[in-house]
């Protein structure tokens, strides 16, 4: 059972040394109880206390890592129900399902296009995480052939789906040195599936239609030595799936260990791409660790991956780009210098508008701790001094002959101060919105 903050405090050295980053040992103990700190933060805790506190220090949802030859997919280690309470840590792995009954050409095309799919989204690369191979044929040799063909095209992690351990073992033969997930154990085959997972070093997915069934199976399988488990709440409707996944997460966060594992969702909708996207979006939000979809299509994948990024970024930490001097459309020595902050959305808004218009420019990105222009200005993180410092730091004067620097329109008040900081430069005030930059550059700067 989880320990309270007071119980944890009694096991700490109670020196209030502050080396853990907290003002008192009691404050540290409260954070430990809330799963918001790690026990390793205390350098003086005894080994006896460490053993006693191990359960409280362990995240309520086990971390499960699937490993391929060229990547990993992690799920688990979550400590909150809602991201605003702290943050979510491991993005749900998005997997594309292929059936071993499909034609080789169809499988090859899906795997090739899926594994090569990549989109740059505000400085983050959007990609799928792997493939799920379903042994629909029931043929051990056919599954092995398909898995071998996949491995010739991609090294991404794999999930093997089937109910016959003998068939699944054929696919595992082609995955030596990897850590795949095998689906799925249920009340009829759990012993043989547990033996297979334990012998091959694979994670094991458990299929059940109720909390009681999943909890009972996880306890039995754990007793057989399989630690890395994934729960599959197998219900028919989206509403039932939402309710069951939420109940599992709530109980796991209360340290009910039989349910303290990531979950997996299969967004299969018999060719209905709209429903499939809804099912996958719900699974990403509430609370799947792995999401398997049947359709690979950019118009389906892209919004799901963007949704995932929006949810699984720390709400207390803005998404940032590296402060630097960026080149847009191969600028020359007579092209203007635009200034903005390192908030990624601000950066990409400016860069995309200028690049899309085909206009060359230098884009000077200052360090504003990831804040937008107005927020940074109000906080004193984007001012004449910081802009002048960036100009000198990145050697902007050595790049241009025509020393024109363009401020964001919302910070026109900085122009006078910047003229004092950079007396050799012509300070111009640009538009308030990035969308108006191309017109401004054509009309004012030419």
N, C-alpha and C positions, 0 to 999 in steps of 0.2 A: 504494500500500500504506500501511497505517496505520503511524505512527511510534511508537516506544517513548518512555517518559517521559524517558529519558536523551537520546535524539535530539532531542526537543523542547526539553529544558533547554539544550542547546548553542546553540539558536537564540534563546533569551531573553536579555534584557540582563544577567541574573545580578547584579542590584543588591540583591536581597532587601529591596526598599523596602516591602513589605507592603501596597501600595496595591491589590493584587488581592484582598486578603482572606485571603491565606495567609502563613504565617510566612516561607517561603523561595521562591525561584524554582523550586527542585527540587520542592517540594510542589505548586506550581501546575502544573508540567509533568506530574507524575503524575496530577493531576486532569484535565488536558487529554487525556492518553492514555486515561483511563478514561471519557471523555465526560461528566465530571461538572463541567466548568467551560467557560466561553466565552473565546475568545482576546481578545475585547474587554476583558476584565477587566484586562489589562496595558496601562497607558497609554504604555509606553515601547518596545514592540516595534516593530521597523523594518518598513517596507513590504516589503522583500525577505523578511524572515522571515515576514511575514503570508502572502505568496504561497506560500512553501514549506510553511507550516503549514496552508494552507487545507483540504487533504484531511483532516488529522487533526482539525481544528476542526469540520468539517461532520458533522452527525449521520448515523449510518450508514443511517438510513431517511429518505428524502426526505419533506418535508412537502408534501402535496397538499391544496389547498383547493378545494372545490366551492362556487360562489357562485350564489345565486338572487337574486330581487328583494327578498327579505325574510329573508335569513339566509345563514349559511355552515355548511359541514360540513368539518372538518379531520381529516386522518389522517396519521400519520407522526411524525417527530422522536423516535421511541422509542429509548432507549439501553440498555435492560436486557431480560433475558429474564423475570425474575421481579420483581414489584412491590416486594418487600421489599428488593431490592438498592438501589433508589432510589425510583422511582415511575414510573407510566405517565402520559403527558401528555395525549394527545388521545383522548377517548372515541370508540369506534366509532360512526359515523353509522348510525342505524337508519332504513331506507327501506322504504316499503310499495310492493309491485309492483302495477301495473295493466296489463292487456293491452288493446291497441287493438282487439281483437276483442270485448271486452265491450260490453254495452249502455251507452249514454250515461248512463242513469239509475244503473246500478250503479257506473260510474266516478265520477260526481258525488257519490254518497252516500259512497263510500269516501274520496274526497279531502276532502270537507267534514268528515266525522267525524274523519278522521285528523289533518287540519291544525288542528282546533280542540281536540284532546285535550290536556289539561293537568292535572297533578296536583302539588300542593304536598307535597313529601316532605322532612321536617325542614329546611325553609327553602330547598330547591332545587326548581326547576320541572322536572318530568319531561315531555318532549315528544319526538315523533319528529323526525327531521332532514330528511326529504324523501320524494320518491316516485321510483320507477323505472318508466319507461314502456317496455313491451316491444312492439316492432314485429312482433307475431305475424301480422298481416294481410299483411305484405310490401307494403303499399300506402303510398307516400310521402304522398299526400294525406290518407289516414286518420290516419296518425301525426301529421301537422301539425295536423289538426283536434283530436285528443285533447290534444296539448300546449297548443294555444291555449285549450282549455276548462279545462285544469288551471291555466293562468296566470290565468284569470279567477277562480279560487277560492283559490289559494294562491301565495305568493311563495317557498316553500321550494325549496331546491336540487333539481335533477332529474338522474337517470341515464337515458340513452336506451340501450335494449338491442336489438341486432340485428346481423346479419352483413353487410347490404348498405349500403355507404356512401351510395348514391343515395337509399335510403329514409330513412336517418338524417338526411341533410341537410335533409329536409323538416321534421323536428322542430327542428333547429338554427335554421332560418329564423325560428322563433317565440321564440328565446331570445337575441336581440341584446343585447349588453352583459353577458351572464352567462358563467359558467364551469362548464358541466355536465361530466359524465363520460359518454363514449360507450363502450359495450361491444358487441362485443368483437373485437379483432384476433386472428387466429390465423394459422397457416402459409399459409392459402389467400388471405387478403385483407389482410395486414398493411400492404402498401405503400399501397393506396388508403385504408385507415383512418388511417394515419399522415398522409397528405396532408390528409385531412378534418380531423383533430384540429389539425394545425398551422395550417391556414387559418382555423379557427374559434376558436382559443384555448381548446380543450377539452382536458380530461385524457382519456387513452386507457387503456381496460382491455385487458389481454392475457390470452387464454385459452390454457392449456396443461395437459397431463396429467402433466408431469414437471418437475423442476427444470431439466434440460438444455434442454427446449423453451422454458420461460419465460425463462431466461437468454439464450438465443440470440436470441429475438424482441426482448427489451428492448434488447439491444445494437444490433440492426439498426434498430429504431424510433428510438432515441436519435440515431443517425447521421443520421436524416432531420429532426432538429430538434425532436422532441417530448420535452420534459423531464419533464412530469407524467404518470407512468405508475402504473397500479394492476394488480397481479397477481391473476389468478383461477386458483387451482389446481383444475382441473376433474376431480375424481375421483368415483367412485360411492358410496363408503361413508364413514361418519363416522370410522372408524378411519384410513382412508387420508387423509382430509382433515386430521385431527389431526396425523398424522405429517408430511405435506407442509408444512403451515403452520408447524410447529415447526422443520423443517429450514430453511425459508426464513428464519425469524427468526434462527436460530442463524448461518447463513451471512451474513446481512445485518449482524449485529452484529460479525462478524469482518471487516467492510469489504469483502465481496465485492459490489462495486457493481452488477453486473447483476441482483442480487436485492434491492437496497437501496430497495425501494418498498413502500408499503402494500399489503395484500391485500384482496380482497372475497370475501364468502361469500353464496351464494344458499341460503336455508333453505326449499327447496320440498319438500313431502312429500305431494303429491297429495291434499289434503284431510285428512290426518292431523295435526290440530292439536297433539297431544301430541308427535309426532316432530318437527314443525316447531319447537316451542319448545325441544326438546333440541338440535336442530341450531343454532338461533340462539344458545342459551346457550353451547354449545361454541365457536362462532365469536367471541363476545364475549370469552370467556376466553382463547382460543388461536387466532390472534392477529389477527383481521380488523380492518381499518380501516373498512370499510363492511359492513353486514349488511343483506341484502334479504330480507324475509319476504313471503309471499303473503297472510296473513290479518291483517286489522285487527280485533282484539277486545280490549277493556280487560283481560280476564282473561289474555290472552297478552302484551300490551304491558307492563303494569305490572310484573310480576316481572322482565322482561328489562331494563327501564330501571332498576329498583332494583339488580339485579345489576351493571349497568354502573357505577352510581354507587359501589357498594361497592368495586369493583375499581379504578376510575379516580379515586380520591381518594388524596392523599398519606398513606401509613400513618404518617408521622412528624408529621403536622399534624392535630390533632383538628378535626372540623367544628364551626364556631362560629356562634352567632347574636350579633347586636349587643347589647351591654349596654344596658339601658334599663328603663323602667317600662312594662309591657304591661298593657292592659286586657282582661279576660276577661268576656264577657257583660255589658258596660256597667256596671261597678261604680259604686257611689255612695260618699258620704263616710263611711258607716258600715260599709263592707265591709273585710275583712281584707287585709293585705299578706303575700303568700307570697314567700319568698326562695329562689332557687336560683342555680346557676352558668350560664355561657353555653355549656356543652357542649350541642350542638344536640339530641342524643337526650334528655338530661335535661330540657331546656326543653320539648320537644314531649311528653314523657311527662307532665309536670305539667300543661301547658296543655290537652292533649287530655282528660285525666281530668276536670279541673274544668269545661271547656267542655261536654264530653259530659253531665255531670251537671246542666247548666243553672244552675250556681252562680256568682254574680258575685264577682270577686276582682281585686285588683291583684297582678301578678306582677313582682317586682323581680329582674332578672337582673344579677348582678354580673360583673365582668371577672375570670375565673379562667383566662385563656389557653386556653380551650376544654377545660378538665379537668372531669371529673365531680365531684360533691360530695365524696365521700370522698378521691379523689385530690388534689383541690385543697386540702382541709383538711390532708391529710398533708404537702403540699408548702408549706404556709403561704400559699396563694393565696386561701383562703376562710376568713377569720377575722373577729372582731368589728370590727376596724378597717376592713377592706375593705367590710363590710356597711354600717357607719355612714357611710362615705365615699359609698357609692352612694345611701343614703337622702338625704343632703344634695345630692349632685350632681344627682339627678333630681327634687328638690323634692317628695319623697313627703309630707312633713308638710303641704304646701299642698293636697294632694288629699283628705285624710281628716280627720274629726273624731275618730273612734274609733281611737286609735293602737295597733292590735294588729299585731304582726309575728310571723310564724310561721316558725320555723327547721326545716330538714329534720331528721327524727328522728335520723339518724346523727351529727349535730353538736350534740347536746344540751349537750355540754360547753361550748359557746360562750355559753350563755344568760346566765351570770353576767357574763362580760366584756362582752357586748352591752348589758346593763342599765347598766353603767358608761358605756359609750360613748353610749347613748341613754336618759338618765334619764327622759325624758318618755314613753317607750313602754312598753307591756306586752309582754314577750317570752314567747311561747308555743312549745312544742316540738311539732311535728307528727309524723305517722307516718314510718316509715322508707321506705315504698314509696309511689310516686305513686298506685297503684291504691286505696290506703286513704284518700286525701285527701277524696273526697266524703263518706264516712261520718264522718270526723273533723270536717269543717266543719259538718255538720248537728248532730252531737252535742255538740261542744265549743265551737264558735264562735257558736252561736245561743242 
